[in-house]
Amino acid sequence: MISGVLTSIGVFIGVWQLSDTQERHLIKQTSFAKTELIEHQFVKTFPLIMNALERMRNRWVARQGSPYSEWQLDAKDYVDDHIGLRAIEWVNNEYIVKWIVPLSDNKAALNLNLAFEEKRRLALERAKASKEITVTKPIDLVQGGKGLLAYFPIFIEGKFEGFIVGVFSVKSLVDSLLPHAFFQDYNIEISVEEEPMYARADIGSSFNPDVGYRHTFNLYNVTWTFAIWPKKHRAVQDGSYIHYIALIVGVLLSLLTGASLFYLLNWLKAERLLHARSIEYRAALESAIDAVLTIDSNGVIRNANGSVARIFERKLETVIGEHVSLLFSDSFNNAFEKLNRENRITNNKLEGQFFEENITTEGVRAEEKRFPVSVGISHFWVSDELLWCCVARDISERVELETEKETLIAQLKKSNEELDNFAYIASHDLKEPLRAIKNHATFLKEDYAAILGEDGIYKLERLAYLGTRMEYLVRDLLYFSRLSREEQHTVHVGMRMVINRVISRLKEALHEHNAKVFLGDNLPIIIGNHTHIEELFYNLVVNAYKYNRSDRKVVKIYYCKRHSAFCVEDNGIGIEAKYSDEIFRIFKRLNTQQEYAGGTGAGLTFAKKIVENHGGSLWFESELNVGTRFYCTFSQVVFEER
């Protein structure tokens, strides 16, 4: 049976292929005729325009020039009479466009030096050298779009006086030659020197050599290629359905006997498979962790899986056949009624399922115990009956965790506020006693120096020094507390101006340490607090020259595109990687004051806090005895257009 069916199908396919080949040949002949006709019209029309421009050039030569008003009227007539001629120009002997008609749409070309682009320059020089009419290859017109330029060189008594230039739009010329009906039936592409210049084709359609025709010809030393092929509906009209009908009838007759037996055997197989799949789907539904219900358009529960009994703590037989309001609160019931009503009105019978609503509501267990539940609702149609699928999940644990999280966040916020207030109050109240201790130590030294002796004076000086240092520590602690509490007043901060102010503030210190600061180019603008950003770079620059043993200390500030961050780079002593966290702790010093005098060890802490307040990060890369690079990012950075 199978071999006979296959032989019969093979015969009919052979007949169909022969018929299809003949039909494609006839369609291709039609495309050939259309191409020849369009090419003939183009070859006839384009030289007419060129001849008109040549006559304009010849009149110019014969009269040894032309008044602008007369030339303007003449050029306007030519442009109006010849669609496709976009503009006419007179170019002087320095290749500069001096006159142009029409001016309104071509102002971009006026006073343009045509030698600015290689293709134009070569064509100009070729036309001048040969004294012959020259047509350029396709170029981008300064007026917009692609086109061609025709150069007509002007020589008066052997002296070069410039060009008459014709600016051609191939699109306008071809559109004027072809009737609207052509574009309804055929696709067309035109290339000049193998560069696409014109195309009117259906989206996704490309040249098909089986039914289309492509021809290449030369005109004015320029190679033109026309390609035409029919649109799909035209190919169908020009073709015939006979060979398709023959093929279909033959195949159907061949397959009829075999198909009957085939479908009978497959029906039996499908029945067994359907039964097995039904068991699989039911098992998967029963094992789902979510409660799944099928509800009709009246809100009656038709079916439910085992998770319904577990989540709602009800027996399935007490649920099936009851209204869905038994399991959910009023908010769900109202939403369900709204969706049900809308789908009845629109009768939206879309194939398959899709989620229309996801509702967070309350489930109702036995004895009216309520608990939070998330319900997804989708609808489907079975034999013109609207049914709903509801998937419900118990979210009691998630709601408890969210409530706990919100409570912890509120407690943490309150704790941070209390810590900030304590630091501010403590540091503010400590300043006055410290100042009194320092002053009394100074008074004792001055009034009782003879009695105290050398050792007593040293101890008083040490007490005054420690009081001063403690005052500095309190001052920095107060400043750090203020950084956390102050409201950010953001502006556009020009970084070059900010860093120059830092350099000005440190002028004497930089000179004293033989340090030089170099700024990179194209520094972006930061949107942030101007004062704090200046303080940030002040601390980083001080850090760069302070911890530096080089004879000539170098500090570079630039924007690193690789990290999208500002970088402050020095040639100092470097930092070991193990201190990457410690150096940002307040009052933490990696070196003694005797070795690198001054400061409280809070500068980098301030810097990190300022950067974090601007939504950024501060980190460093370092090599011992080579130098360190500090990188800082900001959430709002603006690059100036150049």
Phi, psi and omega in degrees: 000315184293318181296321179294318178297316181295320179297316180297318179296319180300318179297313182294325178294321178298316178297319180295318180297319179298317180293320181295321178298317180296320181295317179298323179297318180295319179295320179296323178297322177296317177297323179298315181296319179296319180297315180298320181294314181294318180298320179297316180296320181294313181296334178279320186280316184301314178297330178300317179294318180297320179295322179296318178293326179293322177296321177299318179296317183294321178297320178302314181294316183296322181271358183056047179126175181209134174297146184299318184297318179292316180296323181296316179295317180299314181294322180297318178299318181296315181295320180292325185278337187238102175292135185108336174272101187286323181198159173236135183232150165251123180250128183284181185289357174257013177069028180253132180288115182255321178239147177206137179224130354282152183276329190301318183263002187230025182300331181296337183269344184294133181064020177278136174276109186292347181276007184290340184237141192302313182300316181295316183298316181297319179294320178298313182292325178294319179293320179295317183291320183273344185058025181244159176296134182229132176252130182286165166286168181305135180224162173275115181288143177292340177282347181114139179083178179261154179190189178234153174241135175248122182258126177245100185292141180250119176235121178245114182053042176081356182260130181287124183243009178116207185220151156266127185241128174259127179258114187253137170252107182298323181300311181296320182295313182292319179302325181286336183275335188255136176289158181298327181297331180298315183291339177287333186251338188227150170264146180219140173227137178234129177241144176238122184053043178065014177249124182303130180240336186205138178206130171227093184218154177297150178298129179084356180268137177227164185300130179245109183295343180289327183238354181249174181224136178235133181224140180243135179215168183245132179217120183057043177062024177238134181271122180249142176229121177253131176231127182227134175212149187287151172286164188302315183293328179290320179298324178292319180296317182287339183271193182223148179267358189299314183291331176291318180298317180298317180297315183295314181298316181297314180296319180297317179296322181291325186272347189302311182293311181296324183295323182300312180293320181300313182291328178296313180295319181290331178296317178296319179294319180295324179298315179295318180294319180297320179295318180294317180296323179299320178294319179298312182297321181293321179295318179296320180295320181290332182272356180296142180282342180266154175281127182239125182233145171252127187233139177273179185292348176266002179086010181272134181284116181273322185209158180202148178269177185295333181293339176298315179296320182291313185287317185266359177054046178226151174285143183300323182294340177272353182258312183296130182095350179266164177286148184297339179296346176297329188256344187229159180283177185296328182299320177290316183300320179294317179296320179296316180298322179295311179297318181298317180294316180297319181288331175292320182292312184281340182052047187281087184268072177277143179290147177075192181245154171205142182285125180259335186205145173228119190239135169261117186217201179242134171271158183238115177269180177302150182062030173061028175284125185254148180208152182289140182214145175254127186237126172257135183240131173223160181233157176207166182243137174228113180052051178064016176251129179279124177234157182236144174245125178244129177244115185246139179231133177287118182246027181302313182296319180296318180296319178297318180295320179295319178296317179296320180297315180298321179295316180296320179297317179296318179295318180296319179298317180295319180298317179297319179297319180294321178296317178298315181295321179296315180298319181294311184294316182297313182292324180293318183285339180281338186298318184292312177300321180296318179296322179293318178300314181297316181294318181294325177296321179293317180296317179300318180297317184288321188272332187234031182301319184293324182284320186290327183078180186295317181293319178295319179298318180299318181293323177293320177297320178295321178297317179296319180297314180295325176296317178298315180297319178297324178296320177296319179297317178296319178301314181292324177296320178296317179296319179297320178296321180294326178300325181283332187262337186291140174284136183281120174258105189264142175219172173280116186256115176283115189291326180297319179293319181298313183290326176296325176294321178298315180298321179295319179295329184258017186306309183293318181295320179296319179295318181297323182267007182053050183247146180230134180253130179244133181256138175280171179271163172054048175286127180287171178268140176254137173264108184186196180276116186301313184296316182292321180294321177296320179296323178302307183287333174300311181295320181292321179292316178301315179300323185292318182269339184289314181264068189209123180259000184294147176296320178241105185275129183240130176237124179245133178236123183204172178258122183265109181292329181300320180259356187052049186212154170285146181231132172246111187247138178226171177247043186271206189283343181082170182226134177290143184299331182293345179262017186299332178264323186296325186293344180264000177280140185295136179066016178268122178244133177273345180231158181285158177293330179294327182281315177228091190292158172089156175086161182252353183085021181252354187301312180290331175296315176300315183301313181296319180295319180297315180297316179295324176297338178261018176071025183240193180226152178231126177211176182218158170235135187211154174223127184303135178063012176243312178152178184224145173238116174265128179249138175221134178250160178224148184288333182235105180233133182240128177262128179288138177283140181234000000 
